[in-house]
Amino acid sequence: MNNPALAPAPDSAIDYDRYDHVRPIRWTGQALELLDQRVLPFTVVHEVCRTSDEVAEAIAALVVRGAPAIGIAAAWGVVLAAAGIDTDDPVEAAQQLEPALQRLNAARPTAVNLAWALARMRRVLASAGADWRDALAREAHAIETEDLAANRAMGRAGAALIAPGSGVLTHCNTGSLATAGFGTALGVIRAGVAQGRIARVFATETRPWNQGARLTVWELQQDGIPATLIADAAAAHLMKTGQVQWLVVGADRICANGDTANKIGTYQLAIAARHHGVKVMVVAPSSTVDMATAHGDAIEIEQRDPAELLSFRGQRVVAPGVSAWNPVFDVTPHTLIDAIVTEHGVIERPDAVRMQALAAYTNRCAQHS
Ligand SMILES: CSC[C@H]1O[C@H](OP(=O)(O)O)[C@H](O)[C@@H]1O
């Protein structure tokens, strides 16, 4: 770079705390308060969960949503379930808790973070003593704080891939509302804007649930980051105009070969991006990597109520008798992804070999943490 004025600002330019204006999950010590994302941005109200089943229902209803956020909520749901168990024996407690964990796990099928968080809680129970309740609460807190740290690390790592003066397009919501804070793909955008690398931000509306139109541009507005909303159908045309150089998205499950499940529409965005020379960046913590799933065809894609497509804010907008198909995720093959950014590093041109190397490094980091 020959013009220092164009040099991006250092990491110190990222004031992470300024992005903490939105927190979707709040543990009070006796209950879990969830910001109800079904009614944002016009209504800010919390749903108070006092049982694990209430947390499972809130995850299924998208009161709380976003792969990392539902894992964190489920972990606190286990803590709520523990309050109702009357034994000091962690083995007995694990047996009594298992039905509640299975109901939490069944809340949504695609994001691996849910099963990953519950597996961590089970491992704690398997090694805990009489203080197993406190051990579960410490683990839920650790899952939440580790996610925030991961997002801040990914923000820096992903932003470093973006040349100053770039435009980016993002899909769905991957911000503080989908995580423990700062966001995954939106964290890269926040860091990239703070460092002067990103000059233009575009967000898709993300039909049918409108995570982009209702959540992402609302988060960015509170950051003071100008963002331009586009119709999902306008994305390829936007790429053709040359205004964006990166498509930056989150993930719900990254397979052993790098195939990635994410919000419906990501796959066609990646196809259009490749056609127009726009690079594709997937940003997700290691809790989203699922090395037990070999490839994207093996991922269960959540099908949601067609009413989410046939109605808008409870008002039917389609003629009676018309049916709808409402898959809410799709799979982008690793061959269409230019970079996967995790808190443990960046994989360019992901494939099974590179994912295996990432998994090995992630495991070494876990052993030394
Ligand atoms: C931080 S990644 C969040 C991820 O989850 C979203 O799905 P949903 O809103 O249905 O939970 C979307 O796939 C995002 O990329």
The ligand as an SDF file (V2000), in Angstrom:
LIG
                    3D

 15 15  0  0  0  0  0  0  0  0999 V2000
  -24.6190  -15.3580   13.9950 C   0  0  0  0  0  0  0  0  0  0  0  0
  -25.1280  -16.3850   12.7500 S   0  0  0  0  0  0  0  0  0  0  0  0
  -26.8360  -16.3170   12.8620 C   0  0  0  0  0  0  0  0  0  0  0  0
  -27.4930  -17.1410   11.7720 C   0  0  0  0  0  0  0  0  0  0  0  0
  -28.7540  -17.5970   12.2620 O   0  0  0  0  0  0  0  0  0  0  0  0
  -29.7430  -17.0500   11.4160 C   0  0  0  0  0  0  0  0  0  0  0  0
  -30.8590  -17.8810   11.3090 O   0  0  0  0  0  0  0  0  0  0  0  0
  -32.1600  -17.5970   12.2460 P   0  0  0  0  0  0  0  0  0  0  0  0
  -32.4030  -16.1120   12.2150 O   0  0  0  0  0  0  0  0  0  0  0  0
  -33.2550  -18.3980   11.5780 O   0  0  0  0  0  0  0  0  0  0  0  0
  -31.7980  -18.1220   13.6030 O   0  0  0  0  0  0  0  0  0  0  0  0
  -29.0600  -16.9080   10.0890 C   0  0  0  0  0  0  0  0  0  0  0  0
  -28.8940  -18.1480    9.4610 O   0  0  0  0  0  0  0  0  0  0  0  0
  -27.7500  -16.3210   10.5280 C   0  0  0  0  0  0  0  0  0  0  0  0
  -26.7200  -16.4040    9.6100 O   0  0  0  0  0  0  0  0  0  0  0  0
  1  2  1  0
  2  3  1  0
  3  4  1  0
  4  5  1  0
  4 14  1  0
  5  6  1  0
  6  7  1  0
  6 12  1  0
  7  8  1  0
  8  9  2  0
  8 10  1  0
  8 11  1  0
 12 13  1  0
 12 14  1  0
 14 15  1  0
M  END
$$$$
